[in-house]
């Protein structure tokens, strides 16, 4: 696979900060559309799951409802890229573990990669983080009591990224995936799935651009405990 030298992942905030309790909205979600049309994130207070797909920004809330965002909503963490697939392949009758293994055989483990999977899923299992208010808890505590939703024989798109182990903390090492159905009525953070048939598109990225919330006092002053959040990310993701 040839990596486009101009390609990059643009990320506002860090997943590690979100895990610790840094959930203030520090950027308008629409601002990220300047840097990409494909990606994921959450809203202030770790409110739900955001999906960027084909330039439109969707939000799954804790009731399971999908809304289209205006772009004015605030986010503590989101990541996007301008999606142009470098490689694609078709898949039939696979589960999430098998498909992830196949994807890992086709990408470098030392590069970020955008992952897009469109198809018909015999089973899709997602969660949606419920909105929090200050004082914010650690995210792993939210994840232990999060609403979960399941659907069968549903057609839609998985949107997400692969992150190298080296960057665990900035993002979640391994796969971080969100889902939205074609009818925009079902979606969330992917926990597991089985796919009947579909198309996988991959895009390896040449750069990682990290934007920090430089005007947020909590972020500037908080000591993020790396050893604790690394385990929290693995549990929550």
LOPAVO-709436 format. One record per residue (C-alpha): residue in three letters; y, z, x; chain; residue number from 1. Coordinates in steps of 0.001 Angstrom, whole numbers, plus 500000, padded with zeros to 6 digits. Each point is the difference from the previous one (the first is absolute). Example, Ala and Ser with C-alpha at 12.3 -4.5 7.8 and 13.67 -1.06 7.14 Angstrom:
BEGIN
<ALA,<495500,507800,512300>,A,1>
<SER,<503440,499340,501370>,A,2>
REM end
This chain:
BEGIN
<UNK,<500000,500000,500000>,A,1>
<UNK,<503467,499084,501295>,A,2>
<UNK,<502546,502765,499496>,A,3>
<UNK,<503459,498765,498995>,A,4>
<UNK,<502358,501365,502655>,A,5>
<UNK,<502765,500432,497407>,A,6>
<UNK,<497846,502051,497621>,A,7>
<UNK,<500593,503713,499541>,A,8>
<UNK,<499310,503008,497826>,A,9>
<UNK,<503186,501770,498897>,A,10>
<UNK,<499592,503639,499022>,A,11>
<UNK,<502482,502544,498697>,A,12>
<UNK,<499036,503631,500580>,A,13>
<UNK,<496689,501236,501323>,A,14>
<UNK,<496815,500916,498209>,A,15>
<UNK,<499789,503087,502192>,A,16>
<UNK,<503353,501201,498725>,A,17>
<UNK,<498925,499385,496422>,A,18>
<UNK,<496797,501953,500632>,A,19>
<UNK,<501915,502985,501324>,A,20>
<UNK,<502408,500220,496996>,A,21>
<UNK,<502835,497585,500879>,A,22>
<UNK,<500130,498315,496583>,A,23>
<UNK,<503735,499491,499465>,A,24>
<UNK,<500963,496448,499139>,A,25>
<UNK,<501824,498718,503076>,A,26>
<UNK,<500218,496244,499354>,A,27>
<UNK,<500293,497738,496969>,A,28>
<UNK,<496620,498376,499410>,A,29>
<UNK,<501693,496645,499460>,A,30>
<UNK,<501405,500067,503535>,A,31>
<UNK,<496516,499367,501321>,A,32>
<UNK,<499925,496658,498195>,A,33>
<UNK,<502347,498743,502737>,A,34>
<UNK,<497090,500378,502417>,A,35>
<UNK,<496978,498951,497974>,A,36>
<UNK,<498468,498933,496699>,A,37>
<UNK,<496685,501823,500404>,A,38>
<UNK,<499283,503682,500519>,A,39>
<UNK,<499680,503502,498651>,A,40>
<UNK,<501635,503413,499836>,A,41>
<UNK,<501030,502803,497674>,A,42>
<UNK,<503164,501328,498352>,A,43>
<UNK,<502007,503219,500468>,A,44>
<UNK,<497888,503097,499530>,A,45>
<UNK,<496892,498000,500882>,A,46>
<UNK,<500316,498537,496528>,A,47>
<UNK,<497178,497547,499383>,A,48>
<UNK,<498888,496883,501815>,A,49>
<UNK,<502227,497020,500819>,A,50>
<UNK,<498676,496452,500379>,A,51>
<UNK,<502050,497095,501412>,A,52>
<UNK,<498352,496718,498988>,A,53>
<UNK,<501540,496515,500122>,A,54>
<UNK,<503474,501496,500242>,A,55>
<UNK,<499706,502236,496928>,A,56>
<UNK,<499860,503801,500299>,A,57>
<UNK,<497624,501849,497673>,A,58>
<UNK,<499463,503726,499495>,A,59>
<UNK,<496934,501827,498675>,A,60>
<UNK,<500940,503400,498576>,A,61>
<UNK,<497837,503071,499500>,A,62>
<UNK,<499173,499019,496402>,A,63>
<UNK,<498528,496733,501227>,A,64>
<UNK,<502859,497876,498683>,A,65>
<UNK,<501281,497095,502107>,A,66>
<UNK,<503750,499353,500110>,A,67>
<UNK,<502103,497404,501778>,A,68>
<UNK,<502609,501640,502234>,A,69>
<UNK,<503676,499043,500100>,A,70>
<UNK,<500286,500600,503753>,A,71>
<UNK,<502482,502863,499582>,A,72>
<UNK,<497275,502671,500048>,A,73>
<UNK,<499768,502125,503156>,A,74>
<UNK,<497011,500147,502326>,A,75>
<UNK,<498952,502394,502786>,A,76>
<UNK,<497353,497582,501290>,A,77>
<UNK,<499261,496300,499571>,A,78>
<UNK,<498741,497119,502152>,A,79>
<UNK,<500344,496239,499548>,A,80>
<UNK,<499476,496658,501677>,A,81>
<UNK,<500739,496365,499223>,A,82>
<UNK,<496463,498985,499151>,A,83>
<UNK,<498583,496761,501398>,A,84>
<UNK,<496240,500077,500435>,A,85>
<UNK,<498524,499061,503369>,A,86>
<UNK,<496406,499951,498813>,A,87>
<UNK,<498187,500191,496694>,A,88>
<UNK,<496464,500152,498739>,A,89>
<UNK,<498182,500319,496696>,A,90>
<UNK,<497881,502977,499064>,A,91>
<UNK,<497378,500629,497332>,A,92>
<UNK,<498190,503132,498833>,A,93>
<UNK,<501292,502505,502562>,A,94>
<UNK,<501155,503606,500019>,A,95>
<UNK,<502997,501425,501820>,A,96>
<UNK,<498122,501248,503065>,A,97>
<UNK,<498219,496693,500568>,A,98>
<UNK,<503155,497956,499505>,A,99>
<UNK,<502043,502198,502335>,A,100>
<UNK,<497293,499600,502642>,A,101>
<UNK,<500196,496227,499611>,A,102>
<UNK,<503794,500065,500287>,A,103>
<UNK,<499810,502115,503167>,A,104>
<UNK,<497832,497323,501580>,A,105>
<UNK,<502823,497493,499511>,A,106>
<UNK,<503066,501973,501187>,A,107>
<UNK,<501025,501887,503119>,A,108>
<UNK,<499659,503775,499756>,A,109>
<UNK,<503196,500281,502086>,A,110>
<UNK,<502334,498054,497709>,A,111>
<UNK,<501451,500719,496589>,A,112>
<UNK,<498686,497594,497378>,A,113>
<UNK,<500967,499210,496414>,A,114>
<UNK,<497051,499819,497608>,A,115>
<UNK,<500113,498113,496679>,A,116>
<UNK,<496925,499812,497776>,A,117>
<UNK,<500172,498216,496659>,A,118>
<UNK,<496953,499887,497800>,A,119>
<UNK,<497952,501403,497159>,A,120>
<UNK,<498864,503559,500572>,A,121>
<UNK,<496982,501439,498227>,A,122>
<UNK,<501415,503454,500746>,A,123>
<UNK,<503427,501161,501163>,A,124>
<UNK,<500743,503685,500645>,A,125>
<UNK,<503595,501033,500716>,A,126>
<UNK,<502146,503092,500167>,A,127>
<UNK,<503695,500504,499310>,A,128>
<UNK,<501969,502804,501633>,A,129>
<UNK,<501979,502035,497422>,A,130>
<UNK,<503739,500474,500542>,A,131>
<UNK,<501047,503207,501780>,A,132>
<UNK,<503258,501964,500085>,A,133>
<UNK,<501399,502199,502765>,A,134>
<UNK,<498728,502106,501610>,A,135>
<UNK,<497430,497280,500661>,A,136>
<UNK,<496374,500923,500751>,A,137>
<UNK,<497918,498390,502745>,A,138>
<UNK,<498740,496659,498756>,A,139>
<UNK,<496349,500963,500447>,A,140>
<UNK,<500490,502680,497329>,A,141>
<UNK,<501260,497326,497609>,A,142>
<UNK,<497064,497739,500851>,A,143>
<UNK,<497503,502720,499099>,A,144>
<UNK,<501313,499996,496418>,A,145>
<UNK,<501081,496402,499527>,A,146>
<UNK,<499262,497914,496882>,A,147>
<UNK,<497263,497431,500576>,A,148>
<UNK,<499316,496862,497974>,A,149>
<UNK,<497084,497575,499850>,A,150>
<UNK,<499599,496488,498630>,A,151>
<UNK,<497090,497573,499730>,A,152>
<UNK,<499958,496203,500108>,A,153>
<UNK,<503680,499802,500856>,A,154>
<UNK,<501831,497179,501775>,A,155>
<UNK,<502830,500790,502363>,A,156>
<UNK,<501272,500327,503545>,A,157>
<UNK,<499489,502567,502739>,A,158>
<UNK,<503101,500291,502180>,A,159>
<UNK,<499967,501964,503222>,A,160>
<UNK,<499891,500410,503742>,A,161>
<UNK,<497680,500821,502855>,A,162>
<UNK,<501541,502398,502537>,A,163>
<UNK,<498664,500499,503552>,A,164>
<UNK,<498813,503515,500870>,A,165>
<UNK,<502836,500221,502538>,A,166>
<UNK,<502565,500162,497163>,A,167>
<UNK,<498280,502623,497857>,A,168>
<UNK,<502809,502196,498717>,A,169>
<UNK,<502602,497271,499778>,A,170>
<UNK,<497595,498461,497478>,A,171>
<UNK,<496392,500605,499006>,A,172>
<UNK,<497567,498778,502664>,A,173>
<UNK,<497579,497542,498463>,A,174>
<UNK,<500524,498509,496559>,A,175>
<UNK,<502757,501001,497565>,A,176>
<UNK,<499596,497974,496795>,A,177>
<UNK,<501662,499833,496584>,A,178>
<UNK,<498863,497971,496968>,A,179>
<UNK,<501685,498301,497066>,A,180>
<UNK,<498258,498066,497222>,A,181>
<UNK,<501065,496481,499098>,A,182>
<UNK,<501254,501222,496617>,A,183>
<UNK,<502043,502773,501702>,A,184>
<UNK,<498403,502689,497859>,A,185>
<UNK,<497844,501787,502612>,A,186>
<UNK,<500623,501004,503587>,A,187>
<UNK,<500301,502689,502641>,A,188>
<UNK,<498800,501123,503418>,A,189>
<UNK,<496496,498645,500583>,A,190>
<UNK,<497243,502580,500435>,A,191>
<UNK,<497003,497685,499726>,A,192>
<UNK,<498921,496760,498367>,A,193>
<UNK,<497303,497396,499558>,A,194>
<UNK,<500943,496342,499800>,A,195>
<UNK,<498112,497263,498153>,A,196>
<UNK,<501833,497118,501617>,A,197>
<UNK,<503316,499421,501661>,A,198>
<UNK,<502090,498708,502875>,A,199>
<UNK,<501049,502073,503008>,A,200>
<UNK,<503146,499031,501906>,A,201>
<UNK,<500879,501576,503345>,A,202>
<UNK,<503164,500040,502093>,A,203>
<UNK,<500160,501682,503400>,A,204>
<UNK,<503466,501200,500964>,A,205>
<UNK,<501791,499692,503334>,A,206>
<UNK,<502461,502864,499517>,A,207>
<UNK,<500317,503406,498348>,A,208>
<UNK,<503581,500857,499035>,A,209>
<UNK,<500503,503657,499103>,A,210>
<UNK,<503153,501001,498137>,A,211>
<UNK,<500798,503721,499939>,A,212>
<UNK,<501997,501905,497325>,A,213>
<UNK,<502763,500846,502455>,A,214>
<UNK,<502349,501472,497371>,A,215>
<UNK,<497483,502433,498492>,A,216>
<UNK,<500461,503531,501449>,A,217>
<UNK,<496479,501126,499060>,A,218>
<UNK,<498453,497127,501965>,A,219>
<UNK,<502235,500563,503008>,A,220>
<UNK,<499330,503738,500171>,A,221>
<UNK,<496342,500294,498921>,A,222>
<UNK,<497344,500558,502643>,A,223>
<UNK,<497114,497771,498898>,A,224>
<UNK,<496698,501630,500970>,A,225>
<UNK,<497971,497042,501212>,A,226>
<UNK,<496656,501806,500262>,A,227>
<UNK,<500200,501113,496366>,A,228>
<UNK,<501237,496784,498437>,A,229>
<UNK,<497389,497838,501765>,A,230>
<UNK,<497244,501756,498087>,A,231>
<UNK,<502056,500027,496796>,A,232>
<UNK,<500439,496234,500145>,A,233>
<UNK,<496262,499458,500409>,A,234>
<UNK,<499280,502218,497001>,A,235>
<UNK,<502721,498573,497779>,A,236>
<UNK,<499384,496341,500793>,A,237>
REM end
